[in-house]
Amino acid sequence: MSIPIYTYDAVIVGSGLAGSAAARELKQAGKNVAVITKLHPLRSHSGAAQGGINAALSDVDSIELHEFDTVKGADYLADQDAVELMCQKAPETIRWAERMGAAFSRTDDGKIAQRPFGGQSSPRACFAKDRTGLTLLQTIYEQALRVGVDFIDEWYAADIIYEDGKVSGVVAFNIRNQEKAIFNAKAVMFATGGYARAFKISSNAHANTGDGLSIVARHGLPLEDMEFVQFHPSGLSGSGILISEAARGEGGKLLNSEGERFMERYAPNKLELASRDVVARAIINEIREGRGVGPRKDAVYIDLTHLGKEKIMERLPELRDLAITFLGLDMIKEPILISATAHYSMGGIPVDIDGHVRKNNDELVEGFYAAGECACVSVHGANRLGANSVLEALLFGRHVGQSMVNDIETLYLREAEQSDADTMITEMERILTNNGKETVPGLRNELQQSMTDNAGVFRTEETLSKQVEIVKALRKRFENIRIDDKSKIFNTDLQEAIELGHMLDYALFIVESALARKESRGAHYREDFTTRDDEAFMKHTMAYMDANGEISLDYMAVTPGKFEPQERTY
């Protein structure tokens, strides 16, 4: 039976802020565009962003300060041309979202309200209570529907059509019934999100399994800066469910078992509003040195009681509900338990400033684009500042969509063939028919626990070398996988097995890249190399996987700018 082939000008994989914003730009320009997404667009992880979206709007702030804070927060690994573009376009992006219908919180005089976030010189995070991501996602999705974007939800994009340096479509299957299809297009954009589900305690949605990155890597294309994984300081103890930086931005205090406001020792000037990597390491260090709290002594307190009921209900109602639901603690009455949680991926699919995917340091892939958390345009470098992620997703999603509009007329359509689906079909059949002894939950749990233990907030040569061997062994055991459900209808066993294969692939990129970077920079902290080494490692890691699954590393220069590297203190 032949597989249907559908033809579009552009196909986008992923329906969060980046994907939906790009799709709207393409459709608005008269292009025929489809968005393929494995879940309903309003379930995209963009909706989980709570605290805000950065833009220099106030009289006491400036675009240049936003640029400086971003580059400093990135530990000087960010590409400064991309940072400049993002910060300069940020105010216009906020006003565009507002015109689209986004309802931001307001000050008494009617201006868009802004709160302080870590590493910022001025309050810069525009917010909608503590539901900023959801507000923006609902707005942009609604506007994309309004212009007629074709959202194809509950379809799993399993492969790209890649030949002779050109991408010309996507191969996917319907999660509902395993119907297969080829989506032929002049241009393809990945907006598939992050990869923090590789770790045991994570703030990420279950859908954030890094599929897009592994799909790209399996075609011999590079992944950039994969060693830089951000651990958010405040996930709910035990689950990692996010308690937004807004809690600290509104005045939350971090306390250890001795009642000490311990950030006074780690960041005497910025305290709880130091950059995320600094605060996360401080929390884990307090726990490691025996000053943790809670039944397992694996958390610290964040105290918001001094804010009072009125302010908490006005600014942080969702965070209060989360703490009550998952911990049974009411932040109005008592401190709540938090610890660091795997949160954000600074690395990803390398792209230039207009979203074109890199084939290597010098060449671009024709007709292939990426934006949002799956992409590495490197505005975040080694560490992302809070509220820059929502900005990056919305701004670069829109920007890359406009880039695709400009390029499409010059791109030709390579007509898809039935054989383009062979890799997907082979993978599905192997998993469905394999009768090995390994289970998906078992292997996934071993991967996530070992990544947390050996490649988490603190790393060493010993732990990373150990993790390389663990991941390689898990990948070998994955060949002996078996799933119980062999049916065609909503076979989540099959989907989770495919996702685990992707997780095992990109986990090796993380640990191999981290092992080779013998310095501490931003979120990558080596206890055996505790200082930043600009002479040897002021460069981007470019990692490639060969046909045997082995990783090789190359490096690419960082794009400099007006901000020279200096010691990063808070």
Legacy VTK file of the C-alpha trace (Angstrom):
# vtk DataFile Version 3.0
C-alpha trace
ASCII
DATASET POLYDATA
POINTS 570 float
0.000 0.000 0.000
1.442 3.361 -1.028
1.979 6.171 1.432
0.156 9.436 0.634
2.320 12.432 -0.242
1.078 15.922 0.650
2.758 18.992 -0.829
3.247 22.346 0.896
5.436 25.408 0.524
6.607 24.916 4.109
6.225 22.342 6.863
6.893 23.187 10.502
7.423 20.528 13.164
6.344 21.778 16.589
3.450 24.038 17.551
4.762 26.033 20.501
5.497 29.751 20.363
8.284 29.427 17.776
6.416 27.071 15.457
3.070 28.856 15.633
4.636 32.319 15.195
6.584 31.153 12.126
3.514 29.477 10.643
1.466 32.646 11.044
4.107 34.702 9.199
4.195 32.203 6.328
0.406 31.955 5.985
0.001 35.723 6.277
2.381 36.020 3.304
0.222 33.662 1.256
2.326 30.510 1.634
0.796 27.054 1.989
2.027 25.869 5.388
1.353 22.905 7.688
2.314 22.484 11.336
2.926 18.882 12.415
2.755 18.343 16.161
2.634 15.248 18.351
0.205 16.900 20.778
-2.439 19.598 20.647
-0.789 23.018 20.119
-2.124 24.398 23.406
-0.384 21.526 25.229
2.990 22.694 23.901
5.608 23.303 26.567
5.715 27.031 25.758
2.530 27.245 27.816
4.433 26.181 30.945
6.512 29.373 31.015
5.338 31.299 34.039
7.370 34.335 34.958
7.748 36.678 32.004
9.236 37.779 28.691
12.107 40.265 28.592
12.132 43.633 26.848
13.756 46.944 27.722
10.657 49.154 27.969
11.206 51.411 30.978
13.071 54.708 31.298
15.575 53.154 33.709
16.436 50.327 31.301
17.999 50.210 27.844
18.520 47.817 24.957
22.274 47.970 25.550
21.806 46.921 29.192
19.637 44.016 28.036
22.409 42.997 25.619
25.082 43.258 28.326
23.091 41.270 30.878
22.440 38.559 28.278
26.094 38.268 27.212
27.326 38.313 30.805
24.709 35.754 31.836
25.846 33.578 28.918
29.372 33.608 30.397
30.467 35.297 27.152
29.751 32.270 24.939
26.738 33.895 23.243
27.047 35.143 19.655
26.729 38.871 20.070
25.195 39.584 16.666
22.246 37.329 17.567
21.998 38.856 21.048
21.898 42.336 19.532
19.115 41.358 17.137
17.062 39.776 19.926
17.377 42.668 22.354
16.761 45.352 19.742
13.613 43.620 18.477
12.307 42.751 21.960
10.219 45.911 22.596
8.559 45.674 19.173
7.855 41.969 19.787
6.020 42.769 23.031
3.914 45.406 21.329
3.180 43.022 18.446
2.023 40.311 20.878
-0.130 42.864 22.683
-1.759 43.914 19.404
-2.392 40.231 18.677
-4.415 40.112 21.899
-1.993 39.138 24.691
-3.258 40.599 27.985
-0.260 41.601 30.104
-0.475 42.594 33.757
-0.486 46.353 34.256
0.902 48.962 36.608
-1.390 51.472 38.315
-0.732 53.981 35.515
-1.654 51.470 32.801
1.796 50.463 31.557
2.837 46.854 30.987
4.051 45.564 34.360
7.656 44.338 34.625
9.336 42.366 37.405
13.013 41.740 38.197
14.608 38.430 37.184
18.039 37.024 37.919
21.070 38.654 36.313
19.166 41.744 35.179
20.271 45.332 35.666
16.662 46.510 35.773
13.166 44.979 36.106
12.628 43.743 32.547
10.292 40.726 32.562
6.872 41.674 31.156
4.317 39.287 32.608
0.737 38.102 32.698
0.417 37.116 36.378
2.376 33.836 36.485
0.865 32.463 33.277
2.884 34.415 30.705
3.730 31.511 28.415
0.153 30.249 28.289
-1.190 33.743 27.599
1.193 34.178 24.674
0.690 30.643 23.337
-3.095 31.000 23.320
-2.771 34.358 21.568
-0.381 33.267 18.821
-2.159 29.957 18.198
-5.468 31.784 17.920
-3.989 34.248 15.415
-2.391 31.437 13.392
-5.788 29.727 13.179
-7.358 33.017 12.218
-5.230 33.294 9.060
-5.787 29.627 8.195
-2.667 27.734 9.254
-3.150 23.960 8.851
-2.375 22.348 12.244
-1.940 18.578 11.937
-1.938 17.502 15.573
-1.279 14.104 17.125
1.082 13.223 14.283
4.623 12.123 15.114
7.352 13.514 12.844
9.792 10.600 12.624
12.292 11.726 9.974
13.317 14.427 7.520
13.851 13.914 3.800
17.513 14.864 3.419
19.605 14.372 0.310
22.579 16.202 -1.251
22.564 18.979 1.348
18.859 19.739 0.945
15.828 19.024 3.140
12.615 18.596 1.163
10.043 17.365 3.624
9.077 15.386 6.694
7.944 11.783 7.184
5.362 11.243 9.940
2.747 8.868 11.317
-0.647 9.445 12.910
-0.482 8.591 16.628
-4.184 7.694 16.589
-3.903 4.805 14.103
-0.325 4.605 12.731
-1.382 5.972 9.342
1.806 7.086 7.584
2.338 10.111 5.358
5.021 12.107 3.582
4.841 15.896 3.779
6.785 17.238 0.802
7.892 20.885 1.007
10.334 23.452 -0.317
11.201 24.425 3.264
11.092 22.652 6.632
11.435 24.226 10.065
12.035 22.392 13.348
10.565 23.972 16.492
10.573 20.789 18.563
11.580 22.137 21.976
14.176 21.124 24.523
15.757 17.977 25.917
15.807 18.217 29.720
13.752 14.992 30.053
17.088 13.195 29.859
17.367 13.941 33.590
15.409 12.390 36.464
14.179 15.614 38.078
12.974 17.966 35.358
10.552 20.838 34.894
9.923 19.772 31.291
6.738 18.311 29.879
6.800 14.579 29.128
6.770 15.476 25.421
10.190 17.196 25.631
12.177 14.186 24.483
14.515 15.970 22.075
13.266 14.094 19.003
14.181 16.850 16.550
17.805 16.968 17.636
18.340 13.242 17.275
16.621 13.163 13.876
19.035 15.830 12.659
22.063 14.077 14.173
21.184 10.741 12.550
21.690 12.396 9.155
25.268 13.337 10.032
24.425 16.974 10.782
25.964 18.659 13.844
24.537 19.570 17.240
25.981 22.605 18.992
26.904 23.220 22.648
24.971 20.215 23.938
26.925 20.172 27.221
25.132 23.323 28.415
21.951 22.214 30.215
20.392 24.703 32.617
19.203 23.588 36.034
16.531 25.966 37.315
17.039 26.815 40.996
13.432 26.313 42.013
11.633 23.114 41.167
9.214 21.653 43.691
11.022 19.130 45.874
10.700 15.576 44.592
8.959 16.334 41.295
10.887 19.226 39.759
7.647 20.991 38.760
8.620 24.582 38.119
8.266 27.360 40.654
8.991 30.340 38.441
11.824 32.773 38.994
8.960 35.210 39.463
8.813 33.914 43.052
12.314 35.250 43.661
11.668 38.292 41.490
8.786 39.265 43.753
11.013 38.964 46.822
11.253 35.281 47.758
14.130 34.416 50.142
16.108 31.158 50.067
16.776 29.635 53.504
18.684 26.536 54.626
18.062 24.256 57.622
19.758 26.777 59.918
17.395 29.549 58.831
20.292 31.280 57.043
19.672 33.333 53.901
22.576 31.535 52.306
22.752 33.492 49.017
24.497 36.220 51.009
27.591 33.982 50.842
27.363 33.071 47.140
26.131 36.309 45.516
26.318 39.139 48.063
25.087 41.808 45.638
22.310 40.074 43.687
21.396 37.450 46.337
18.490 35.312 45.027
18.552 37.266 41.770
21.976 36.119 40.661
22.022 34.160 37.400
20.346 30.764 37.457
23.507 28.675 37.301
24.942 30.479 40.340
21.764 30.042 42.415
21.281 26.393 41.388
24.854 25.491 42.397
24.404 27.308 45.712
21.253 25.305 46.491
22.851 21.954 45.621
25.963 22.864 47.599
23.877 23.658 50.695
22.216 20.258 50.380
25.525 18.448 49.811
27.030 20.086 52.904
24.170 18.879 55.114
22.026 22.005 55.353
19.116 20.658 53.330
15.527 20.618 54.579
12.453 18.446 54.120
11.875 14.771 54.902
14.769 13.698 52.629
16.983 16.724 53.392
17.207 17.260 49.612
15.669 20.744 49.376
15.891 24.298 50.685
13.110 26.697 51.668
11.821 29.564 49.586
9.989 31.914 51.916
7.308 34.195 50.436
5.168 34.664 53.535
6.340 38.267 53.989
4.730 39.228 50.650
1.263 38.795 52.105
-1.847 37.130 50.736
-2.934 39.977 48.471
0.323 40.193 46.517
0.704 36.425 46.211
-2.856 36.062 44.886
-2.316 38.953 42.458
1.138 37.977 41.143
1.695 34.262 41.912
-1.670 32.456 42.094
-0.660 29.485 39.935
2.573 28.920 41.858
0.596 28.835 45.111
-1.795 26.260 43.624
1.106 24.078 42.445
2.743 24.048 45.880
-0.546 23.189 47.576
-1.360 20.448 45.054
2.039 18.733 44.950
3.507 19.490 48.390
0.525 20.339 50.565
2.227 23.627 51.478
0.585 27.058 51.229
3.157 29.777 50.439
0.896 32.380 52.033
1.302 30.658 55.416
4.642 28.812 55.254
7.873 28.411 53.269
7.808 25.768 50.519
10.429 23.165 49.564
12.398 23.617 46.340
15.572 22.326 44.709
17.335 22.550 41.353
15.545 20.928 38.399
16.727 20.246 34.827
15.007 23.003 32.917
16.420 24.375 29.666
18.676 23.430 26.767
21.171 26.082 25.686
22.512 23.746 22.998
20.700 22.374 19.989
20.534 22.438 16.201
23.091 25.021 15.011
21.575 27.839 12.955
22.676 31.191 11.602
21.017 34.431 12.658
18.154 33.907 10.166
17.454 30.331 11.250
19.185 28.403 8.449
20.478 25.069 9.810
24.244 24.592 9.564
25.703 21.627 7.687
29.071 22.446 9.274
30.974 25.567 10.319
30.961 26.999 6.789
27.946 25.544 4.933
24.179 25.705 5.383
21.550 23.053 4.655
19.242 24.171 1.853
15.580 24.497 2.802
16.055 23.623 6.490
15.423 25.951 9.441
15.105 25.772 13.232
13.937 28.136 15.969
13.095 28.105 19.666
14.655 25.850 22.271
15.640 23.100 19.815
17.783 25.603 17.899
21.145 27.058 18.885
21.436 30.534 17.410
23.386 31.043 20.633
21.735 33.997 22.255
22.096 32.123 25.560
25.667 30.829 25.286
26.559 28.810 28.373
23.647 30.000 30.536
20.257 31.564 29.816
18.820 34.473 31.764
15.256 34.017 32.954
12.523 35.404 30.620
14.871 35.376 27.608
13.569 31.963 26.491
9.995 33.091 25.839
11.437 36.097 24.024
13.721 33.912 21.904
10.919 31.506 20.967
8.432 34.212 19.994
10.897 36.616 18.372
13.008 34.105 16.444
9.955 32.032 15.516
8.516 35.099 13.852
11.905 36.177 12.430
12.691 32.752 10.948
9.177 32.561 9.506
9.889 35.835 7.692
13.245 34.433 6.564
11.439 31.410 5.083
8.966 33.691 3.288
11.896 35.491 1.652
13.677 32.249 0.698
10.836 30.074 -0.573
10.645 31.640 -4.030
14.303 30.724 -4.629
13.955 27.117 -3.384
12.984 24.279 -5.669
10.754 21.355 -4.702
12.457 17.965 -4.880
9.540 15.600 -5.348
9.273 13.023 -2.572
9.360 9.283 -3.230
7.878 6.328 -1.376
11.382 5.242 -0.331
11.749 8.437 1.718
9.620 6.749 4.403
11.778 3.594 4.602
13.742 4.625 7.712
10.570 5.422 9.660
8.833 2.219 8.602
11.868 0.088 9.470
12.151 1.651 12.932
8.449 1.193 13.691
8.433 -2.419 12.508
11.551 -3.286 14.486
10.053 -1.979 17.730
6.637 -3.560 17.120
8.044 -7.000 16.259
11.058 -7.149 18.577
10.628 -9.592 21.471
13.619 -8.749 23.642
13.802 -8.500 27.418
14.416 -4.776 27.944
11.556 -2.393 28.808
11.185 1.267 27.916
10.463 2.425 31.515
13.418 0.435 32.834
15.958 1.842 30.375
14.545 5.352 30.594
14.763 5.370 34.392
18.392 4.193 34.269
19.230 6.905 31.731
17.560 9.708 33.680
18.962 8.697 37.077
22.502 8.223 35.793
22.432 11.526 33.871
21.337 13.287 37.063
24.033 11.551 39.122
26.921 11.901 36.676
26.199 14.838 34.355
24.054 17.131 36.492
24.801 20.415 38.257
28.309 19.248 39.222
30.530 17.210 36.891
34.003 15.661 36.886
36.165 13.674 34.473
35.363 10.550 36.470
31.576 10.972 36.487
31.390 12.027 32.832
33.608 9.161 31.662
31.422 6.785 33.631
28.298 8.261 32.048
29.671 7.890 28.517
30.006 4.149 29.121
26.555 3.940 30.752
24.857 5.645 27.793
26.692 3.446 25.294
25.616 0.349 27.220
22.000 1.551 27.385
21.996 2.178 23.635
23.186 -1.391 23.086
20.497 -2.731 25.424
17.901 -0.658 23.572
18.389 -2.993 20.591
16.830 -5.697 22.800
13.689 -3.672 23.559
10.193 -5.126 23.812
6.847 -3.348 24.072
3.612 -4.967 25.258
1.180 -3.079 23.046
1.360 -4.278 19.426
-1.860 -2.551 18.310
-2.320 0.373 15.935
-4.684 2.541 18.004
-3.023 5.187 20.217
-0.003 2.970 20.761
1.835 5.100 23.304
4.221 2.189 23.986
5.521 2.528 20.430
5.811 6.315 20.671
7.677 6.177 23.989
10.088 3.578 22.601
10.900 5.787 19.608
11.339 8.777 21.947
13.679 6.785 24.200
15.850 6.007 21.183
16.175 9.736 20.540
16.948 10.445 24.211
19.741 7.876 24.223
21.259 9.448 21.110
21.389 13.043 22.298
22.404 12.070 25.859
25.667 10.832 24.376
26.155 14.240 22.736
25.705 15.912 26.146
28.249 13.802 28.013
30.859 13.555 25.243
30.769 17.340 24.763
30.919 17.937 28.535
33.832 15.545 28.953
35.874 17.396 26.325
35.178 20.883 27.760
37.766 21.036 30.531
36.593 24.260 32.144
33.645 25.644 34.104
31.446 28.051 32.161
27.840 28.967 32.896
25.692 25.888 33.505
28.607 23.526 32.740
30.468 23.215 36.059
33.496 20.919 36.309
34.697 20.357 39.878
38.079 19.311 38.457
38.350 22.463 36.280
36.610 25.123 38.349
37.572 28.222 36.340
36.624 29.518 32.916
39.344 29.039 30.286
38.831 31.624 27.544
42.111 30.805 25.835
41.205 27.149 25.225
37.393 27.089 25.273
35.966 30.396 24.083
34.360 28.422 21.263
31.211 26.494 20.408
31.226 22.702 20.487
30.098 21.163 17.179
29.403 17.441 17.641
28.704 14.871 14.924
27.460 11.266 15.097
28.606 8.716 12.517
26.716 5.702 11.161
28.028 3.556 14.034
26.735 5.969 16.679
30.191 7.301 17.588
30.553 11.006 18.431
33.292 13.243 17.012
33.870 16.836 18.086
34.798 19.999 16.232
34.621 23.625 17.355
33.312 26.890 15.913
34.308 30.449 16.756
32.078 32.609 18.948
30.861 35.778 17.205
32.338 38.668 19.231
30.864 42.096 19.787
31.162 45.188 21.935
31.258 43.330 25.274
34.681 41.924 26.118
34.885 38.874 28.419
35.358 39.693 32.086
34.965 37.932 35.403
31.307 37.155 36.003
30.239 38.100 39.529
26.871 38.833 41.134
LINES 1 571
570 0 1 2 3 4 5 6 7 8 9 10 11 12 13 14 15 16 17 18 19 20 21 22 23 24 25 26 27 28 29 30 31 32 33 34 35 36 37 38 39 40 41 42 43 44 45 46 47 48 49 50 51 52 53 54 55 56 57 58 59 60 61 62 63 64 65 66 67 68 69 70 71 72 73 74 75 76 77 78 79 80 81 82 83 84 85 86 87 88 89 90 91 92 93 94 95 96 97 98 99 100 101 102 103 104 105 106 107 108 109 110 111 112 113 114 115 116 117 118 119 120 121 122 123 124 125 126 127 128 129 130 131 132 133 134 135 136 137 138 139 140 141 142 143 144 145 146 147 148 149 150 151 152 153 154 155 156 157 158 159 160 161 162 163 164 165 166 167 168 169 170 171 172 173 174 175 176 177 178 179 180 181 182 183 184 185 186 187 188 189 190 191 192 193 194 195 196 197 198 199 200 201 202 203 204 205 206 207 208 209 210 211 212 213 214 215 216 217 218 219 220 221 222 223 224 225 226 227 228 229 230 231 232 233 234 235 236 237 238 239 240 241 242 243 244 245 246 247 248 249 250 251 252 253 254 255 256 257 258 259 260 261 262 263 264 265 266 267 268 269 270 271 272 273 274 275 276 277 278 279 280 281 282 283 284 285 286 287 288 289 290 291 292 293 294 295 296 297 298 299 300 301 302 303 304 305 306 307 308 309 310 311 312 313 314 315 316 317 318 319 320 321 322 323 324 325 326 327 328 329 330 331 332 333 334 335 336 337 338 339 340 341 342 343 344 345 346 347 348 349 350 351 352 353 354 355 356 357 358 359 360 361 362 363 364 365 366 367 368 369 370 371 372 373 374 375 376 377 378 379 380 381 382 383 384 385 386 387 388 389 390 391 392 393 394 395 396 397 398 399 400 401 402 403 404 405 406 407 408 409 410 411 412 413 414 415 416 417 418 419 420 421 422 423 424 425 426 427 428 429 430 431 432 433 434 435 436 437 438 439 440 441 442 443 444 445 446 447 448 449 450 451 452 453 454 455 456 457 458 459 460 461 462 463 464 465 466 467 468 469 470 471 472 473 474 475 476 477 478 479 480 481 482 483 484 485 486 487 488 489 490 491 492 493 494 495 496 497 498 499 500 501 502 503 504 505 506 507 508 509 510 511 512 513 514 515 516 517 518 519 520 521 522 523 524 525 526 527 528 529 530 531 532 533 534 535 536 537 538 539 540 541 542 543 544 545 546 547 548 549 550 551 552 553 554 555 556 557 558 559 560 561 562 563 564 565 566 567 568 569
